């Protein structure tokens, strides 16, 4: 069922608030989760744009032959690394917001 702004939430929709309330109670674990997220962000985004550019230039230069040799699979892996980097960044920013609110009290 579609929910609009201002409507009351179901009791089951509080599921996403449990991890946030856990991290609000444990700032040290929030900091550790931020560290892991920053580490994953760094590892998954290191040199990512250069590799995607080189992969696309290989595909444009050699066409179907490069795709048959695995360039498309490699491109999908690079895009997946980009999504992992984005998710890690979002998790880092959520942890940062939680810690700033905690220490601003």
C-alpha positions as CSV (number, residue, x, y, z in Angstrom):
1,X,0.0,0.0,0.0
2,X,1.3,3.4,-0.9
3,X,2.0,5.8,2.0
4,X,1.7,9.6,1.7
5,X,3.3,12.3,3.8
6,X,1.4,12.9,7.0
7,X,-0.1,9.4,7.2
8,X,0.6,7.3,10.2
9,X,3.1,4.5,9.8
10,X,2.5,0.8,10.4
11,X,4.0,-0.9,13.5
12,X,6.2,-2.9,11.1
13,X,7.8,0.1,9.5
14,X,9.9,0.8,12.6
15,X,12.2,-1.9,11.5
16,X,14.6,0.6,9.9
17,X,14.8,2.6,13.1
18,X,16.3,-0.2,15.1
19,X,19.9,0.0,13.8
20,X,19.9,3.8,14.1
21,X,18.7,3.7,17.7
22,X,21.4,1.0,18.4
23,X,24.1,3.3,17.0
24,X,22.7,6.3,18.9
25,X,23.2,4.4,22.2
26,X,26.7,3.1,21.3
27,X,28.8,6.0,19.9
28,X,32.0,3.9,19.9
29,X,30.5,1.2,17.7
30,X,29.2,4.0,15.5
31,X,32.7,5.3,15.1
32,X,33.9,1.8,14.3
33,X,31.2,1.3,11.7
34,X,32.2,4.7,10.2
35,X,35.8,3.5,10.0
36,X,34.8,0.3,8.2
37,X,32.6,2.3,5.8
38,X,35.4,4.8,5.1
39,X,37.8,1.9,4.5
40,X,35.4,0.2,2.1
41,X,34.8,3.5,0.3
42,X,38.5,4.0,-0.1
43,X,39.2,0.5,-1.3
44,X,36.2,0.3,-3.7
45,X,36.7,3.8,-5.2
46,X,40.5,3.8,-5.6
47,X,41.3,4.5,-9.2
48,X,37.7,3.6,-10.2
49,X,37.1,6.4,-12.7
50,X,40.4,5.7,-14.5
51,X,39.6,2.0,-14.8
52,X,36.1,2.7,-16.1
53,X,37.4,5.1,-18.7
54,X,40.1,2.6,-19.8
55,X,37.5,-0.2,-20.0
56,X,35.1,2.0,-22.1
57,X,37.9,3.0,-24.4
58,X,38.9,-0.6,-24.9
59,X,35.3,-1.4,-25.8
60,X,35.1,1.5,-28.3
61,X,38.4,0.6,-29.9
62,X,37.9,-3.2,-30.3
63,X,34.1,-3.5,-30.2
64,X,32.6,-7.0,-30.0
65,X,36.0,-8.7,-29.7
66,X,36.7,-6.9,-26.4
67,X,33.2,-7.7,-25.2
68,X,33.7,-11.4,-25.9
69,X,37.0,-11.3,-24.1
70,X,35.3,-10.1,-20.9
71,X,35.3,-6.4,-21.1
72,X,31.6,-6.2,-20.4
73,X,31.9,-8.4,-17.3
74,X,34.7,-6.2,-16.1
75,X,32.6,-3.1,-16.7
76,X,29.8,-4.6,-14.6
77,X,32.3,-5.3,-11.8
78,X,33.5,-1.8,-11.9
79,X,30.0,-0.4,-11.8
80,X,29.3,-2.7,-8.8
81,X,32.4,-1.3,-7.1
82,X,31.0,2.1,-7.7
83,X,27.7,1.2,-6.0
84,X,29.6,-0.3,-3.1
85,X,31.6,2.9,-2.8
86,X,28.4,5.0,-2.8
87,X,26.7,2.8,-0.2
88,X,29.8,3.0,2.0
89,X,29.8,6.8,1.7
90,X,26.1,7.0,2.7
91,X,26.7,4.7,5.7
92,X,29.6,6.9,6.7
93,X,27.5,10.1,6.5
94,X,24.7,8.4,8.5
95,X,27.2,7.6,11.2
96,X,28.6,11.1,11.1
97,X,25.2,12.6,11.6
98,X,24.5,10.3,14.6
99,X,27.8,11.2,16.2
100,X,27.4,14.9,15.7
101,X,24.0,14.7,17.3
102,X,25.4,12.7,20.2
103,X,28.3,15.1,20.9
104,X,26.2,18.2,20.4
105,X,24.0,17.3,23.4
